[in-house]
């Protein structure tokens, strides 16, 4: 149900005939899904009309242009590079050596050598597996960043849409205020109004202009923030095409919490850190197992005229250094990773509790506004206006009814905005603030 808005009738104490003329010149306004075109810059001759943007349009633009997604994707390539490096075997070493130079006036023994280190105990496979866990973690971090961007786009889309609706509403209010000032001036000329009536009408008109100016500034701020998270800061301002108070998601705590535990990318990334820590413990324990160094050399003995070959095989003896410190550090890192997973789970539960409470509050407020308060405020205003036209209701009563009706409608917009924000945040698994720097 779309919010139906009667213009804010800033009326001084005027005869019923003049009131009817003023009201008759202003059609009933409604907050539609798109901004009233009078509140936007109208295209000049030969200029293409401004095309409305949907949420899907802006989500697509964000995936193309938001730089944080490219940073997260680059981190996956960083991890893939490490995995590739772990797969590579050590390079052989080739060199030249000479001995007994000058013995009996000869060049002695001249030759060359080549050596190779052989990695043992499956260390390279473990290094590759560790890098594979880093890739998986980076992939989940990319998913998390994508969720953050989508969350920010959705939240700011609805904030901009609410701001757009406010501009449409306050534009109508300001127009009514100006018309009533003119009507009051006409009444004064006909000796049917007083100077105080005109002052009151002018004050109310100025108040409406302040509301309009504030709404325009809020709309501009909301658009700039939306275009920033989309990644196109120079995106021209355009009307937004969307529904504020239809298709509101119905969220259940148990379902939301279960989804968080099973599919939240931050939790999945934390689980990959545990798996990586386990592999690092295995890798640290295998480090003391010696690698084998093999060296083969060939030399020509200029003293005897013979050629000689030499073979050397060496490996360190793990007597003093058995990698005890790194093993202990790896085990501590695993303990920390396990507790980090628990911390993330508890933090998500804590944040979800707050977000779900905000969602429930906003949902019941929105439903009460839409189903009870807005219709009643409208009905009350109609009754008071009818009585005022018949001379049965005082001006202050009419003014109070007008102010109540407008405030109810503005509060309704605020409740819808809060509902959209809370539901979008929960649906994106509490991932937001895409511009925040992260390690």
C-alpha positions in Angstrom: 0.0 0.0 0.0 1.5 3.3 -1.1 1.4 6.2 1.3 -1.4 8.6 0.2 -0.5 12.2 1.1 -2.9 15.2 1.3 -0.9 18.4 0.9 -0.1 20.3 4.1 -2.9 22.9 4.0 -1.5 26.0 5.6 -4.7 27.8 6.0 -5.4 31.0 7.8 -8.9 31.8 9.0 -10.6 32.3 5.6 -14.2 32.0 4.5 -15.4 28.6 3.3 -15.7 29.8 -0.3 -12.1 30.9 -0.5 -10.9 27.7 1.2 -12.8 25.6 -1.4 -11.2 27.6 -4.2 -7.7 27.2 -2.8 -8.2 23.4 -2.2 -9.7 23.0 -5.6 -6.7 24.4 -7.3 -4.5 21.7 -5.7 -5.1 18.0 -6.6 -4.5 15.4 -3.9 -0.9 14.3 -4.1 0.5 10.8 -3.5 4.0 9.6 -2.7 4.7 7.4 -5.7 7.5 5.0 -6.3 9.4 7.6 -8.3 10.2 11.2 -7.5 7.6 13.7 -8.6 9.1 15.2 -11.8 8.5 18.7 -10.5 11.1 18.0 -7.9 13.8 17.1 -10.4 15.5 19.2 -13.1 13.3 19.1 -16.1 15.1 18.3 -19.4 15.5 21.2 -21.8 14.4 21.0 -25.4 16.1 18.3 -27.5 17.4 16.6 -24.3 16.6 13.0 -23.5 14.4 12.4 -20.5 16.2 11.3 -17.4 15.9 7.5 -17.1 14.8 6.1 -13.7 17.2 3.7 -12.0 16.2 0.5 -10.3 18.0 -1.3 -7.4 19.1 -4.0 -9.8 20.7 -1.3 -12.1 22.7 0.1 -9.2 23.8 -3.3 -8.0 25.1 -4.1 -11.4 27.0 -0.8 -11.6 28.5 -1.5 -8.2 29.9 -4.9 -9.2 31.5 -3.2 -12.2 33.0 -0.2 -10.5 33.4 -0.6 -6.8 37.2 -0.7 -6.2 36.9 -2.7 -3.0 35.8 -5.8 -4.9 38.8 -5.5 -7.1 41.0 -5.4 -4.1 39.4 -8.5 -2.6 39.7 -10.3 -6.0 43.4 -9.4 -6.1 43.9 -11.0 -2.7 42.8 -14.3 -4.2 45.5 -13.9 -6.9 48.0 -13.2 -4.2 47.2 -16.5 -2.5 47.3 -18.3 -5.9 50.8 -16.9 -6.5 51.9 -18.3 -3.2 50.5 -21.7 -4.0 52.3 -21.6 -7.3 55.6 -20.7 -5.6 55.1 -23.5 -3.1 54.9 -26.0 -6.0 58.2 -25.0 -7.5 61.3 -27.1 -6.8 64.6 -25.5 -5.6 66.9 -24.4 -8.4 70.1 -26.4 -8.9 73.4 -24.7 -8.3 76.1 -24.8 -10.9 79.6 -23.5 -10.4 83.4 -23.6 -11.1 86.1 -24.8 -8.8 89.9 -25.2 -9.0 92.5 -26.7 -6.6 96.3 -27.1 -6.4 96.8 -24.2 -8.8 100.6 -23.8 -9.4 101.5 -27.3 -8.3 104.6 -28.3 -10.4 104.0 -25.2 -12.4 100.6 -26.5 -13.7 97.0 -25.2 -13.5 96.3 -27.9 -11.0 92.8 -29.4 -11.0 90.2 -27.4 -12.9 86.5 -28.3 -13.2 82.9 -27.6 -12.5 80.1 -28.8 -10.2 76.3 -29.0 -10.0 74.3 -29.4 -6.8 70.6 -30.0 -6.0 68.6 -30.0 -2.8 65.9 -32.7 -2.6 62.9 -31.7 -0.4 61.8 -34.6 1.8 58.8 -35.6 3.9 56.1 -34.1 1.7 56.9 -30.6 2.7 56.1 -29.1 -0.7 52.7 -30.7 -0.7 52.0 -29.3 2.8 53.1 -25.8 1.6 50.7 -26.1 -1.4 47.9 -27.2 0.9 48.5 -24.3 3.2 48.4 -21.9 0.3 45.2 -23.6 -0.9 43.5 -22.8 2.4 44.7 -19.2 1.9 43.0 -19.2 -1.5 39.7 -20.5 0.1 39.9 -17.9 2.8 40.5 -15.1 0.3 37.5 -16.4 -1.7 35.2 -16.2 1.3 36.6 -12.7 2.0 35.6 -11.7 -1.5 32.1 -13.1 -0.9 32.0 -11.1 2.3 33.0 -7.9 0.5 30.4 -8.5 -2.2 27.8 -8.8 0.5 29.0 -5.6 2.1 28.8 -3.7 -1.2 25.3 -5.1 -1.9 24.2 -4.3 1.6 25.5 -0.7 1.3 23.9 -0.3 -2.2 20.5 -1.6 -0.9 20.5 0.5 2.3 21.5 3.7 0.5 19.1 3.0 -2.3 16.2 3.0 0.1 17.6 6.0 2.0 17.8 7.9 -1.3 14.3 6.7 -2.2 12.9 7.9 1.1 14.7 11.2 0.6 13.2 11.4 -2.9 9.7 10.9 -1.5 10.3 13.6 1.1 11.2 16.0 -1.7 8.0 15.1 -3.5 6.0 15.7 -0.3 7.6 18.9 0.8 7.4 20.3 -2.8 3.6 20.0 -2.6 3.6 21.5 0.9 5.6 24.5 -0.2 3.3 25.0 -3.2 0.3 24.9 -1.0 1.8 27.4 1.4 2.6 29.9 -1.4 -1.0 29.5 -2.8 -2.5 30.2 0.6 -0.4 33.3 1.1 -1.7 34.6 -2.2 -5.3 33.6 -1.2 -4.9 35.4 2.2 -3.6 38.6 0.4 -6.7 38.5 -1.8 -8.9 38.2 1.3 -7.3 41.2 2.9 -7.9 43.2 -0.2 -11.6 42.2 0.0 -11.6 43.1 3.7 -12.3 39.5 4.6 -8.9 38.8 6.3 -6.6 40.5 8.7 -2.9 41.3 8.8 -2.4 38.6 11.4 -3.9 36.0 9.0 -1.3 37.0 6.4 1.5 36.8 8.9 0.4 33.4 10.1 0.2 32.2 6.5 3.6 33.6 5.6 5.2 31.9 8.7 3.7 28.5 7.7 4.8 29.0 4.1 8.4 29.8 5.3 8.3 26.7 7.5 7.3 24.6 4.4 10.2 26.1 2.4 12.6 25.2 5.2 11.3 21.6 5.1 11.7 21.5 1.3 15.2 22.9 1.4 16.2 20.4 4.1 14.6 17.6 2.1 16.5 18.6 -1.1 19.8 18.7 0.8 19.1 15.2 2.3 18.2 13.9 -1.1 21.4 15.3 -2.6 23.5 13.8 0.3 21.7 10.4 -0.1 22.4 10.4 -3.9 26.1 11.3 -3.4 26.5 8.5 -0.9 24.7 6.0 -3.2 26.8 7.0 -6.2 30.0 6.6 -4.1 29.2 3.0 -3.0 28.2 2.2 -6.6 31.7 3.4 -7.6 30.6 6.2 -10.0 30.8 9.4 -8.1 29.9 11.5 -11.1 26.7 9.6 -11.8 24.1 12.2 -12.7 21.2 12.5 -10.3 18.2 10.5 -11.5 14.8 9.4 -10.2 14.8 6.0 -8.4 12.3 3.3 -9.4 11.4 1.1 -6.4 8.8 0.2 -3.8 9.2 1.3 -0.2 6.5 -0.5 1.6 5.7 -3.5 -0.5 7.4 -7.0 -0.5 8.7 -6.4 3.0 10.6 -9.6 4.0 9.3 -11.6 6.9 12.3 -12.8 8.9 12.4 -15.4 11.5 15.1 -15.4 14.2 15.8 -19.1 14.2 16.0 -19.3 10.4 18.3 -16.2 10.2 20.6 -17.4 13.0 20.9 -20.9 11.4 21.8 -19.3 8.1 24.4 -17.2 9.7 26.1 -20.2 11.3 26.0 -22.2 8.1 26.8 -19.8 5.3 28.2 -16.5 6.7 31.4 -15.9 4.7 33.2 -14.5 7.8 32.6 -17.7 9.7 33.7 -19.8 6.7 36.8 -17.7 6.4 37.5 -18.3 10.1 37.1 -22.1 9.6 39.6 -22.0 6.8 42.1 -20.3 9.1 41.7 -23.2 11.5 42.3 -25.7 8.7 45.4 -23.7 7.7 46.7 -23.6 11.3 46.4 -27.4 11.5 48.4 -27.8 8.3 51.0 -25.4 9.6 51.4 -27.6 12.7 52.1 -30.6 10.5 54.5 -28.5 8.4 56.4 -27.3 11.4 56.8 -30.9 12.7 58.2 -32.0 9.4 60.7 -29.2 9.1 63.4 -31.0 11.2 63.3 -33.9 8.8 66.5 -33.2 6.8 66.5 -32.3 3.2 69.2 -34.0 1.1 71.9 -32.0 -0.7 73.6 -33.8 -3.6 76.7 -32.3 -5.3 78.5 -33.8 -8.4 81.7 -32.4 -9.7 84.1 -33.2 -12.6 87.7 -32.0 -12.6 90.7 -32.3 -14.9 94.0 -32.9 -13.1 96.7 -31.1 -15.1 99.4 -32.7 -13.1 98.5 -36.3 -14.1 96.5 -35.6 -17.2 93.5 -37.5 -15.7 89.9 -36.6 -15.2 88.3 -37.1 -11.8 84.6 -37.1 -10.7 83.4 -36.4 -7.1 80.0 -37.0 -5.5 79.0 -35.4 -2.2 75.8 -36.1 -0.3 75.0 -34.0 2.8 72.1 -33.5 5.2 71.7 -31.6 8.5 71.6 -33.5 11.7 68.7 -32.3 13.8 70.3 -32.4 17.2 70.0 -28.9 18.6 67.4 -27.3 16.4 64.3 -29.5 16.0 62.1 -26.5 15.2 60.6 -26.6 18.7 59.8 -22.9 18.7 58.0 -22.9 15.4 56.0 -25.9 16.4 54.9 -24.3 19.6 54.0 -21.1 17.7 52.0 -23.1 15.2 50.1 -24.8 18.0 49.3 -21.5 19.6 48.2 -20.1 16.3 45.7 -23.0 16.0 44.3 -22.4 19.5 43.9 -18.7 18.6 42.2 -19.6 15.3 39.7 -21.9 17.1 38.8 -19.2 19.6 38.6 -16.6 16.8 35.9 -18.7 15.2 34.0 -18.7 18.5 34.5 -14.9 18.8 33.1 -14.3 15.4 30.1 -16.5 16.1 29.3 -14.7 19.3 29.9 -11.3 17.7 27.4 -12.2 14.9 24.9 -13.3 17.4 25.3 -10.1 19.4 24.9 -8.0 16.2 22.0 -10.1 14.9 20.1 -9.6 18.2 20.4 -5.8 17.8 19.5 -5.9 14.1 16.6 -8.2 14.6 15.2 -6.1 17.4 15.4 -3.0 15.1 13.7 -5.0 12.3 10.8 -6.1 14.6 10.3 -2.5 15.9 10.4 -1.0 12.4 8.0 -3.7 11.1 5.4 -3.2 13.7 5.7 0.6 13.4 5.4 0.5 9.7 2.4 -1.8 9.8 0.7 0.4 12.4 1.4 3.5 10.5 0.2 2.1 7.2 -2.9 0.3 8.5 -4.1 2.6 11.4 -2.3 5.9 12.0 -2.1 7.2 8.4 -5.7 6.4 7.5 -6.9 7.8 10.8 -4.9 11.0 10.5 -6.3 11.4 7.0 -9.8 10.8 8.2 -9.3 13.2 11.1 -8.1 15.9 8.8 -11.0 15.4 6.4 -13.5 15.8 9.3 -11.8 18.9 10.7 -11.5 20.5 7.3 -15.2 19.8 6.6 -16.1 21.3 9.9 -13.9 24.3 9.4 -15.5 25.0 6.0 -18.9 24.9 7.7 -17.7 27.3 10.5 -17.9 24.6 13.2 -14.2 24.2 13.9 -11.6 26.7 15.0 -8.5 27.5 13.0 -6.1 26.2 15.7 -7.9 22.9 15.6 -7.5 22.7 11.8 -3.8 23.7 12.1 -3.3 20.9 14.7 -4.9 18.3 12.5 -2.8 19.4 9.5 0.4 19.3 11.5 -0.5 15.9 12.9 -1.2 14.5 9.5 2.0 15.7 7.9 4.1 14.5 10.9 2.4 11.0 10.8 3.3 10.7 7.1 6.9 11.8 7.7 7.3 9.5 10.6 5.9 6.7 8.4 8.6 7.4 5.9 11.2 7.2 8.7 9.8 3.8 9.9 9.9 2.4 6.3 13.5 3.5 5.9 14.5 1.9 9.2 12.7 -1.3 8.2 14.4 -1.5 4.9 17.8 -0.8 6.5 17.3 -3.5 9.2 16.0 -6.1 6.8 18.7 -5.4 4.2 21.4 -5.7 6.9 20.0 -9.1 8.1 19.6 -10.4 4.6 23.2 -9.5 3.9 24.3 -11.3 7.1 25.3 -8.1 8.9 28.0 -7.3 6.3 28.1 -3.6 5.6 30.5 -0.6 5.6 32.2 -1.7 2.4 34.7 1.2 2.4 36.2 0.3 5.8 39.9 -0.8 5.5 40.6 -4.4 6.4 43.8 -6.4 6.9 
